[in-house]
Amino acid sequence: MAPPTAIVTGGSSGIGEALVRHLVSLKWRVVIADINSPKEFIPDTLFIQTNIASWQEQADMFKQAYAWNGRLDFGALNAGVDNRDNIFDTLSNDVDSPPSKPNTLTYDVNVTGT
């Protein structure tokens, strides 16, 4: 029987990387799904470059993750961004000029993607 397999989004750094390392220490195989590659190779991991704000990239990542070990047991939806866009910068005092579209990256990743 294959060892348990986890997916950790945002697993290349910070809390996500710490979780990857912890799971590997417990003999799990871990898929690291992140935009950025890990700074160093971690045994028993598979890095799949994934933008979680993209439905298709996530679907492709899940397919690859399952094919890698034949099972998926745990998902840590850890990826997130803090993009401090000032929504008031999108407003205009000109009645004939509509507000510009705000940057929605934080919502796309932290809400929709996750």
N, C-alpha and C positions, 0 to 999 in steps of 0.2 A: 504494500500500500504506500502511495506517495505521501510525503510529509505534508502537513497543513500549509496552505498558501494564503498569503495576505496581499492586498493591494494597499499601498499608502500613497495617496495623492500629496504632492508637495513634499515628497520623501527625500529630496536631495539636500535639504539643509534644515537647520533649526529643530523644532519639535518633531517634525516628520522624520528627519534623519535619526534622531535619538530613538524614535519608535522602531524604525527599520532595524537599527542595531540591536535593540532589545529583543525583537522577535527572532532575529537571526541567532541570538545567544540562546534562545529557547528551542532551536532546531527547526524553525519555520523557514520556508522559502518565501521571499518577498519581492513583489513587483513594485518598483519605484516609478510612479507616474508623475512626471514633472516637466515643466518647460525647460528647465536647466538640468544638465547632467550632474551627477554627484561629483564632488571634488576628488574622490578616490573610489576605487572599486571596493565593494563590500561583497565577500563570498556569499553564495546562495541567494543572490539578488539578480533581477533582470530589470534594467532601465528601459522604459518606453517613453520617449519624448511625447508628452501629451499636454495639450491646452484644454483644461477641463471646461472652459467656456464653449468649446466646440462639441456638439452632440456626436458628430461623426468620429472625431478623434477619440472620444471616450468609448464609443461603441467598438472601434477598432482595437483600442487598448484592452478592453475586457476580453475580446476574442483572442488576442495574442496571449494574455495572461492565463486564460483557461488552457490554451493549447500548450503552454510551457510546462505545466505540471499536472494537467488533467483534473484539476479541482480548484475551487475558490472557496475559502472558509471565512474570510474576514476582510472587511473594507474599512479603512480609516480615511475618512474624507477630510483630510487635514489642509489641503491647499487653500490658500487665501491671499488676498492682496489688500493693501491699504493705500489707495490712490486718492489722495485728498484734493479732489476737484472742488473748486469754489463755485457752487451753482449760481451764485449771484453774478459771476463774471459772464454768464450766458445771457443776462438780461440787458435790455437796451432801453434808453429813455426816449428813443425815437419811435413814435407811434407807427410809422411805416416800416419799421425794421423788426421782424419777429425775433424772439430769443433764439440763439444758436443752440444746437443740440448739445446737451451736457455729456461729459465723459461718463459712460456707464460701466467701465471696466470693473469696478468694485462689485456692482450688482451682478454683472455677467459671470464673474468668477465665484464670489462668495455666496450668492443666492441661487442663481440659475444653474451654474455649473455643478455646485455641490448638491 
